[in-house]
Amino acid sequence: MSHEVPAVVALKKGAPVEITTIVVPDPGPGEVLVSVQACGVCHTDLHYREGAVGDSFPYLLGHEAAGTVETVGAGVDDLSPGDTVVLAWRAPCGGCRSCRRGRPWYCFDSRNATRPMTLLDGTPLTPALGIGAFAPKTLVAAGQAVKVDPAARPEAAGLIGCGVMAGYGAAVNTGQVRHGDTVAVIGCGGVGDAAVAGASLAGARRVIAVDVDDKKLDAATRFGATHTVNSRGTDPVAAVRELTAGHGVDVAIDAVGLPETYRQAFTMRDLAGVLVQVGVPQPEATVELSLADLFSHGGALKSSWYGDCLPSRDFPILIDQYLSGRLNLGAFVSETIGLGQVEEAFAKMGRGEVLRSVVTL
C-alpha cells in the first residue's frame, strides 16, 4: 500500500519550492512510516534548494521533525505504532570500522530507508538528509526514529533533530565544556544559541555570545550567555580577552563558518584552548593560519559534525532537560507556519528575522 500526500519539493536548482503530491510507500524491512507533526525550516533545506549540497533533484525537503510512528516494517521490534519520535539524520550501522571501535557518532554507513518516495509519475525523490519531512508522512530507517517522551511539544522537540543538537553537541560533546570553563560562541542563530545553552548547562562560568546583531545577542542571553559582544564595531578578539582577564577562552565555538570567524575563534582561545567549528562553510572557503601560532598555542582545532551526537542517547536527554525546564526549546520556535509558507520562511531566515520557523501538520 502507498500513500499520496502533499509535500514541499525542490524540483530544480535555485527555483522556489513547490507543494506537490508525492507517493510514500509502506515500510519495508527495517523501516518505519512516520506521521509528521512538526518540522523546522533549517538553513540546510535552503542549501538543498540552491544546489549547494548536491545535484540529485528533485529533493523532498524538511528534516528537523517530530511525529508518531504509524506503521513498522519487518524486523523492527523496538518501535510500535503510536510511539512519539524525533527523526535523526544519523542512524549508526553498527558494523563499520567506526561503530566497531565504539565510536558510532562517527558512523561511516548511516542507515536510511531504501524504498523510495516518489512524485506521482514515479520519479524518485531525494529526501533531505535522508528524512524528507515537509509532508504529513515520511519513510525512514527505524534507527532514524528516536523514541522520546510524548509530553514534549512536537514544534519544539523536532528541532533537536538537527540545529539544536548540532549546537548543543558542539559545546558538550565536541568541545567538552566543563564546569568552570570560559566559552565564546560566534554567531547567535539557532545553532549558536544551542551552543550557548549547552555550554551553560555544562557549567561554564562565563559564556560570551558574539554577533553583529543586538537582537540576536539579546536572545542569546535567554539561553545562558553571561556576556555579549557586538562585533560589528568592536574587535571581538580584544573584547573576549578583556572579559577573560587577558587570557582568552577555554572553548571557542564558530557557529558561522566563515574564514574570518574561524580566525577569530582561533585567536580568542586561551593557551591549550579548543576551537570548535560547527558553522557550515561554503565549499570554496579556505583559511590560512600561522603554523608557528598553531604550534605555540597548543590545544585543539575540531570540526563538529551533527554535534558528534549519538541520537539514541542524546535526544532523550535533551527532551528530559526540556521537560524539566532546564533547556528552553520553546524559545527557538519563532513562528509556526503551514507547508505553503516554507519559501517565505527561507526569506525570513535569510534576513535574520527568525531562529526557527516550524511547519506544523
Salt bridges, closest charged atoms under 4 A:
ASP26 OD1 - HIS3 NE2 2.73
ASP45 OD1 - HIS63 ND1 3.16
GLU50 OE2 - ARG49 NH2 2.41
GLU64 OE1 - ARG356 NE 2.84
GLU70 OE1 - LYS137 NZ 2.56
ASP83 OD1 - LYS147 NZ 3.63
ASP109 OD2 - ARG111 NH1 2.67
GLU155 OE1 - ARG153 NE 3.80
ASP314 OD1 - ARG313 NE 2.71
GLU335 OE1 - LYS348 NZ 2.88
GLU343 OE2 - ARG49 NH1 2.10
GLU344 OE2 - LYS348 NZ 3.67
GLU353 OE2 - ARG351 NE 2.61
